[in-house]
C-alpha cells in the first residue's frame, strides 16, 4: 500500500492502470488453476513505509493472496534473496515464471535477473508492472514512463516481455 499512498499523493508513476492488469493476470491464473506465488516486502528499517504490519506494508487489494497460495517474505530487492523461493519452485517442478508487480526498476528487475541467472524461463507482463521516476547521479530527472521503458528494454535480455492481453489470451486458450 506504500505504492498506493505515493500514487494518491500525486507522485507520477508509470502504468496508472497496473492494478487492473495485475488483478486480470492473477484472475486468469486462478481460472486455470495455475500456481500463484506472492512476494511480500518487509523492509527491516522500522521507519520504512514498506514494513509489514504497518499500513504501507499491507498488500494492495489487486494482489491479495487466497488461502493455499504460497507467500514469501523478502527483505531485499530480489524475491529470491533469503526467501527459499528457488527451492520451492524447483521442488514443485516449476521452470517458467510470470512476473508482475512493483517497483519495476527495483524489485521486479532484481527478481527477473536472478530468476534468469538461476535458469528459469521468465515472462514479464508489461502493463502489470509499474514504477516511479528516478533522479540520476548527474541530477537528471527521468520520468516514470522513461524508467519503465528503459527497464523493460534491459529486462528483455533476461525475459520475454508480453502484453496483458497476450498473456490472458494464452491462459484462456489453455
The 8 nearest C-alpha neighbors of each residue, nearest first, counted from 0:
[[1, 55, 3, 2, 59, 57, 58, 56],
 [0, 2, 55, 4, 3, 48, 49, 5],
 [1, 3, 5, 0, 4, 6, 55, 101],
 [2, 4, 0, 6, 1, 5, 7, 59],
 [5, 3, 1, 7, 2, 6, 8, 0],
 [6, 4, 8, 2, 3, 7, 10, 1],
 [5, 7, 3, 10, 9, 8, 4, 2],
 [8, 6, 4, 9, 5, 3, 10, 2],
 [9, 7, 5, 6, 10, 4, 3, 11],
 [10, 8, 6, 7, 11, 5, 4, 12],
 [9, 11, 6, 5, 8, 12, 7, 131],
 [12, 10, 9, 131, 6, 143, 13, 132],
 [13, 11, 131, 143, 130, 10, 15, 14],
 [12, 14, 143, 144, 129, 130, 15, 131],
 [13, 15, 17, 16, 129, 126, 12, 128],
 [14, 16, 17, 13, 12, 18, 129, 6],
 [17, 15, 14, 18, 19, 20, 126, 127],
 [18, 16, 127, 20, 14, 19, 15, 126],
 [19, 17, 21, 20, 16, 61, 22, 127],
 [18, 20, 22, 17, 21, 16, 23, 61],
 [21, 19, 127, 23, 17, 18, 22, 126],
 [20, 22, 127, 18, 24, 23, 19, 17],
 [21, 23, 61, 25, 19, 20, 24, 26],
 [24, 22, 20, 26, 21, 25, 19, 27],
 [25, 23, 27, 21, 26, 22, 20, 28],
 [24, 26, 28, 22, 27, 23, 29, 21],
 [27, 25, 29, 23, 24, 28, 22, 30],
 [28, 26, 30, 24, 25, 29, 167, 23],
 [29, 27, 33, 25, 31, 26, 30, 32],
 [28, 30, 32, 26, 31, 27, 33, 25],
 [31, 29, 27, 28, 32, 26, 33, 171],
 [30, 32, 28, 29, 33, 27, 170, 171],
 [33, 31, 29, 30, 28, 34, 27, 35],
 [34, 32, 28, 31, 29, 35, 30, 27],
 [35, 33, 36, 32, 68, 28, 29, 69],
 [36, 34, 68, 33, 37, 69, 28, 25],
 [35, 37, 69, 70, 68, 34, 38, 71],
 [38, 36, 70, 69, 71, 39, 35, 64],
 [37, 39, 71, 72, 70, 78, 40, 36],
 [40, 38, 72, 71, 73, 37, 41, 70],
 [39, 41, 73, 72, 74, 42, 49, 38],
 [42, 40, 50, 74, 51, 49, 73, 43],
 [41, 43, 50, 74, 44, 49, 40, 47],
 [42, 44, 45, 41, 74, 50, 47, 46],
 [43, 45, 47, 42, 46, 50, 41, 49],
 [44, 46, 47, 43, 50, 42, 48, 49],
 [47, 45, 44, 48, 50, 49, 43, 42],
 [48, 46, 49, 44, 45, 50, 42, 43],
 [47, 49, 55, 50, 1, 56, 46, 53],
 [50, 48, 56, 47, 42, 55, 41, 1],
 [49, 51, 56, 41, 42, 47, 48, 53],
 [52, 50, 56, 41, 53, 57, 49, 40],
 [51, 53, 56, 50, 54, 57, 55, 41],
 [52, 54, 56, 51, 55, 50, 57, 48],
 [55, 53, 56, 57, 0, 52, 1, 48],
 [56, 54, 1, 0, 48, 53, 49, 57],
 [55, 57, 51, 49, 50, 53, 54, 0],
 [58, 56, 0, 55, 54, 51, 59, 53],
 [57, 59, 0, 63, 60, 56, 62, 39],
 [58, 60, 0, 61, 62, 57, 63, 3],
 [61, 59, 63, 62, 58, 18, 0, 22],
 [62, 60, 22, 59, 18, 63, 21, 19],
 [63, 61, 60, 59, 64, 22, 58, 21],
 [64, 62, 60, 61, 58, 59, 65, 37],
 [63, 65, 68, 62, 66, 37, 70, 69],
 [64, 66, 68, 67, 63, 69, 35, 62],
 [67, 65, 68, 64, 69, 70, 63, 35],
 [66, 68, 65, 69, 64, 70, 35, 34],
 [69, 67, 66, 65, 35, 36, 64, 70],
 [70, 68, 36, 37, 67, 71, 35, 64],
 [69, 71, 37, 38, 36, 68, 72, 39],
 [72, 70, 38, 82, 37, 39, 73, 69],
 [73, 71, 39, 38, 40, 82, 41, 70],
 [74, 72, 40, 75, 82, 78, 41, 39],
 [73, 75, 41, 42, 40, 43, 72, 76],
 [76, 74, 73, 77, 80, 42, 40, 78],
 [75, 77, 106, 109, 105, 78, 74, 110],
 [78, 76, 110, 109, 79, 106, 80, 75],
 [77, 79, 110, 80, 73, 38, 76, 82],
 [78, 80, 77, 84, 82, 81, 85, 110],
 [81, 79, 77, 82, 78, 75, 73, 76],
 [80, 82, 83, 79, 73, 74, 78, 84],
 [83, 81, 84, 80, 79, 73, 71, 72],
 [84, 82, 86, 85, 81, 87, 79, 80],
 [83, 85, 87, 82, 86, 79, 88, 71],
 [86, 84, 88, 87, 83, 89, 79, 117],
 [85, 87, 89, 83, 88, 84, 90, 91],
 [86, 88, 84, 90, 85, 89, 91, 83],
 [89, 87, 93, 91, 85, 90, 86, 92],
 [88, 90, 92, 86, 91, 87, 93, 85],
 [91, 89, 87, 88, 92, 86, 93, 85],
 [90, 92, 88, 89, 93, 87, 86, 94],
 [93, 91, 89, 90, 88, 94, 87, 95],
 [92, 94, 88, 91, 89, 95, 90, 96],
 [93, 95, 119, 120, 92, 96, 88, 89],
 [96, 94, 120, 119, 121, 93, 97, 122],
 [97, 95, 121, 122, 98, 120, 94, 119],
 [98, 96, 122, 123, 121, 99, 95, 124],
 [97, 99, 123, 122, 96, 124, 100, 121],
 [100, 98, 127, 128, 124, 123, 21, 97],
 [101, 99, 128, 127, 102, 107, 129, 98],
 [102, 100, 103, 129, 128, 107, 130, 106],
 [101, 103, 130, 105, 129, 104, 106, 107],
 [102, 104, 107, 101, 130, 129, 105, 128],
 [105, 103, 108, 102, 150, 107, 106, 130],
 [106, 104, 102, 108, 103, 107, 109, 76],
 [105, 107, 76, 109, 77, 108, 102, 110],
 [106, 108, 103, 110, 109, 105, 101, 102],
 [107, 109, 111, 104, 105, 110, 106, 103],
 [110, 108, 77, 106, 112, 107, 111, 76],
 [109, 111, 77, 107, 113, 78, 108, 112],
 [112, 110, 114, 108, 113, 109, 107, 115],
 [113, 111, 115, 109, 114, 110, 157, 116],
 [112, 114, 116, 110, 115, 111, 109, 117],
 [115, 113, 117, 111, 119, 116, 112, 110],
 [114, 116, 118, 119, 112, 117, 113, 157],
 [115, 117, 113, 114, 118, 112, 119, 157],
 [118, 116, 114, 115, 119, 113, 85, 112],
 [119, 117, 115, 116, 114, 120, 94, 113],
 [120, 118, 94, 115, 114, 95, 117, 121],
 [119, 121, 95, 94, 96, 115, 118, 122],
 [120, 122, 158, 96, 95, 97, 119, 159],
 [121, 123, 97, 159, 158, 160, 96, 98],
 [124, 122, 160, 98, 97, 125, 159, 161],
 [125, 123, 161, 127, 162, 163, 126, 160],
 [124, 126, 127, 162, 128, 123, 161, 160],
 [125, 127, 128, 17, 124, 20, 14, 163],
 [128, 126, 17, 21, 20, 99, 124, 125],
 [129, 127, 100, 99, 101, 126, 103, 125],
 [130, 128, 13, 101, 103, 14, 102, 17],
 [129, 131, 102, 103, 12, 13, 101, 143],
 [130, 132, 12, 143, 13, 11, 133, 129],
 [133, 131, 143, 142, 141, 146, 12, 130],
 [134, 132, 141, 140, 135, 131, 142, 146],
 [133, 135, 140, 139, 138, 141, 136, 132],
 [134, 136, 138, 139, 137, 133, 140, 141],
 [135, 137, 138, 134, 139, 140, 133, 141],
 [138, 136, 135, 139, 134, 140, 141, 133],
 [139, 137, 135, 136, 134, 140, 141, 133],
 [140, 138, 135, 137, 134, 141, 136, 133],
 [139, 141, 134, 133, 138, 135, 142, 132],
 [142, 140, 133, 132, 134, 145, 139, 146],
 [141, 143, 132, 145, 144, 146, 140, 133],
 [142, 144, 132, 131, 13, 146, 12, 145],
 [145, 143, 147, 13, 146, 142, 148, 12],
 [146, 144, 148, 147, 142, 143, 149, 141],
 [145, 147, 143, 149, 144, 148, 150, 132],
 [148, 146, 144, 150, 145, 149, 151, 143],
 [149, 147, 145, 151, 150, 146, 152, 144],
 [148, 150, 152, 146, 151, 147, 145, 153],
 [149, 151, 147, 153, 152, 148, 104, 146],
 [152, 150, 154, 148, 153, 149, 147, 155],
 [153, 151, 149, 155, 150, 154, 148, 156],
 [152, 154, 150, 155, 151, 156, 149, 157],
 [155, 153, 151, 156, 157, 152, 158, 150],
 [154, 156, 158, 152, 157, 153, 159, 151],
 [155, 157, 154, 158, 153, 152, 159, 112],
 [158, 156, 154, 155, 115, 112, 111, 121],
 [159, 157, 121, 155, 122, 154, 156, 160],
 [158, 160, 122, 155, 123, 121, 161, 157],
 [159, 161, 123, 122, 124, 158, 155, 125],
 [162, 160, 124, 125, 123, 159, 165, 163],
 [161, 163, 165, 164, 124, 125, 166, 126],
 [162, 164, 166, 165, 124, 167, 126, 20],
 [165, 163, 162, 167, 166, 168, 161, 169],
 [164, 166, 168, 162, 163, 167, 169, 161],
 [167, 165, 163, 169, 164, 168, 170, 162],
 [166, 168, 170, 164, 169, 165, 171, 27],
 [169, 167, 171, 165, 170, 166, 164, 172],
 [170, 168, 172, 166, 167, 171, 165, 173],
 [169, 171, 167, 173, 168, 172, 166, 27],
 [172, 170, 168, 173, 169, 167, 27, 31],
 [173, 171, 169, 170, 168, 167, 31, 166],
 [172, 170, 171, 169, 31, 168, 167, 30]]
